[in-house]
Structure formats: C-alpha cells, structure tokens
C-alpha cells in the first residue's frame, strides 16, 4: 500500500511539473524579485525581468530570457503576452526605452525549435511617433490573428509632452496574421 501511495505521489508531482506553472498576479510576482533590479536595462535587470514575466505568464524564466535574446531587447519589457495562432506559438514583447518613453513592439514566432522575430512595429515617418513622453503608454494587444497598436499623442499642438499630456488622442493601427507575419489592415 505504501508503495502505491508513493508511486501516486510521484506521478502527481511529475504531472504538475510537466503542466507548467500557473500565471500569477503582479503583486505575487513582484515579491519574487529583489527590490533593486540592478542598473537600468543591464544584464541583472533583464535577469530579474525574466523572473518577473515568467511568473506572470506561467512560463520559466529561461523561456522569457530566450524571448529577450531573440528580440534583442535593450529597454524594459512593458508587456509580454503569448498566443497560439493556427498551431504556431507567438510571443509579443512591448518594449519601452529612454526618458522620452519610446516604444517598440516585436512579435516572435517559434519555428524549428527557435524563436525568431516575425513582426516588428514599423518605423514611423517621425522617429518620435512611438515616443509617448508624459502621455500614457502605447497599447499593444494580440488577440488571435489580430494585433492592435494604439499610440497616444497630445491633441494640443502647443503642449510639450515632455512634461505633461492633458489632451490625449489615440491613433489605432490594426494588423492581421498571414501565417508568417502581421500585415496592415487594408484601408
């Protein structure tokens, strides 16, 4: 009887470890990393960021580190999300960098055992188009085959968004998954 119970306990532990982790709240995950993440956007910062996002998403920190490396992440991951589309695993990293709060969004696809960039936020006409300053953060949402990017700007041309952003308007861009990348929605 003891052998059967021990065997059952082993199977339950093994099944739990294969099933992956359960995604957790910001409050629970922030407690898993030290208060000082290290120099901004350095190696220690990205290590702690991988611990945090692994906890949030219910994946290993090694998986997040693989995404960071594949995306060549230089700034801070503002948001990371995953999706499965037509049997393909996708990971989206919304990255913010610099005092002007400039954003970049990259979608990775898992192909042949490796993560590769499948799509990147198009470079705008004005290099500051995806820099939000004091305006709210850029919003990126990947739902199924649709990727939506909403970028804020001040509606007041005289307002210096370096210090404040009281009159916000949003510019929305929609992209559709083609099986290999996201293409802009036809206008």
C-alpha positions in Angstrom: 0.0 0.0 0.0 2.8 2.4 0.9 4.5 1.7 -2.5 1.2 2.5 -4.3 0.8 5.8 -2.4 4.4 6.8 -3.0 4.0 5.9 -6.7 0.8 8.0 -6.9 2.5 10.9 -5.2 5.5 10.7 -7.6 3.1 10.8 -10.6 1.2 13.8 -9.3 4.4 15.7 -8.7 5.7 14.8 -12.2 2.4 15.7 -13.8 2.4 19.1 -12.1 5.9 19.9 -13.2 5.1 18.9 -16.8 1.9 21.0 -16.8 3.9 24.2 -16.3 3.4 27.0 -13.8 0.2 28.9 -13.1 0.3 32.5 -14.2 0.2 34.8 -11.1 -0.7 38.4 -10.3 1.6 41.4 -10.4 1.5 41.5 -6.6 2.7 37.9 -6.2 5.3 38.1 -8.9 6.9 41.4 -7.9 7.7 39.8 -4.5 9.8 37.1 -6.3 12.4 39.6 -7.5 14.6 41.9 -5.4 13.6 45.5 -4.9 16.8 46.7 -6.7 16.8 45.1 -10.2 20.3 46.5 -10.9 21.5 49.1 -13.4 18.7 50.1 -15.8 18.4 47.6 -18.6 21.7 45.8 -17.8 22.2 42.0 -17.5 20.9 41.8 -13.9 17.9 43.9 -14.8 16.9 41.6 -17.7 17.5 38.5 -15.4 15.1 39.9 -12.9 12.7 40.9 -15.6 12.7 37.3 -16.9 11.9 36.1 -13.4 9.0 38.5 -13.1 7.5 37.9 -16.5 8.0 34.1 -16.2 5.9 34.2 -13.0 3.3 36.5 -14.6 2.9 34.2 -17.7 3.3 30.9 -16.0 6.4 30.0 -18.0 10.1 29.5 -17.0 12.4 32.5 -16.6 14.6 30.7 -19.1 11.8 30.9 -21.7 11.5 34.6 -21.1 15.3 35.0 -21.4 15.1 33.2 -24.7 12.5 35.7 -25.9 14.5 38.7 -24.7 17.6 37.4 -26.6 15.6 36.7 -29.8 14.0 40.1 -29.7 17.4 41.8 -28.9 15.6 43.6 -26.1 17.5 46.7 -25.0 15.0 48.5 -22.8 12.3 47.4 -20.4 9.5 44.9 -21.2 6.4 47.0 -20.6 4.2 44.0 -21.5 4.8 40.4 -22.7 2.0 38.2 -23.9 1.7 34.9 -25.7 -0.7 33.5 -28.2 -1.2 30.4 -30.3 -2.4 31.1 -33.9 -3.0 28.3 -36.4 -0.9 26.0 -34.2 2.0 28.5 -34.1 3.3 29.8 -30.8 3.7 33.6 -30.7 5.2 35.9 -28.1 4.8 39.6 -28.2 7.2 41.9 -26.3 6.2 45.6 -25.9 9.5 47.4 -25.0 10.0 50.9 -23.6 13.3 52.7 -23.6 14.7 56.1 -22.7 13.4 59.2 -21.0 11.2 60.0 -23.9 9.4 56.7 -23.3 10.0 55.4 -26.8 8.2 52.1 -27.6 8.9 49.1 -29.9 6.8 46.0 -30.3 8.1 42.7 -31.6 6.2 39.5 -32.2 8.3 36.3 -32.1 7.3 33.0 -33.7 8.6 29.6 -32.6 10.0 27.9 -35.7 12.2 24.8 -35.9 12.9 24.9 -32.2 14.0 28.6 -32.2 12.3 31.9 -31.5 12.6 34.4 -34.4 11.2 37.9 -35.0 8.1 37.6 -37.2 7.0 41.2 -37.0 8.2 44.5 -35.6 6.5 47.8 -35.1 7.0 49.7 -38.4 9.4 52.7 -38.2 7.3 55.8 -38.3 7.9 58.8 -40.6 8.8 60.8 -37.5 11.2 58.9 -35.2 9.2 60.2 -32.2 5.8 58.8 -33.4 6.0 56.0 -30.9 7.6 58.0 -28.1 5.0 59.0 -25.5 6.8 61.3 -23.1 4.3 62.3 -20.4 1.4 60.8 -22.3 0.0 57.3 -21.4 1.9 54.3 -22.6 1.5 52.8 -26.0 -1.1 49.9 -26.0 -0.4 46.6 -27.9 -2.9 43.8 -27.9 -2.5 40.5 -29.7 -5.9 38.6 -29.9 -5.9 35.6 -32.2 -4.9 36.7 -35.7 -5.3 40.4 -34.9 -2.7 42.7 -33.5 -3.8 46.2 -32.4 -1.4 49.1 -31.7 -2.8 52.2 -30.1 -0.4 55.1 -29.7 -1.2 58.3 -27.7 -0.4 61.9 -28.7 -1.4 65.2 -27.5 -4.4 66.8 -29.3 -2.9 70.2 -28.4 0.0 71.1 -30.8 1.3 73.7 -28.3 1.5 71.1 -25.4 5.0 70.0 -24.6 4.5 66.2 -23.9 7.9 66.1 -22.2 6.3 67.4 -19.1 2.5 66.9 -19.4 -0.1 65.4 -21.7 -3.6 66.7 -20.8 -5.3 66.4 -24.1 -4.7 62.8 -25.3 -5.9 61.4 -28.6 -5.3 57.8 -29.8 -4.1 56.6 -33.2 -5.1 53.0 -33.8 -3.4 50.6 -36.2 -4.6 47.0 -36.9 -2.6 44.2 -38.3 -3.6 40.7 -39.4 -1.6 37.4 -39.1 -0.7 36.0 -42.5 0.8 32.8 -41.2 4.3 34.3 -41.2 3.9 37.9 -40.1 1.4 40.6 -39.4 0.3 42.8 -42.3 -1.6 46.2 -42.0 -5.3 46.0 -42.3 -6.4 47.2 -45.7 -7.8 50.7 -45.7 
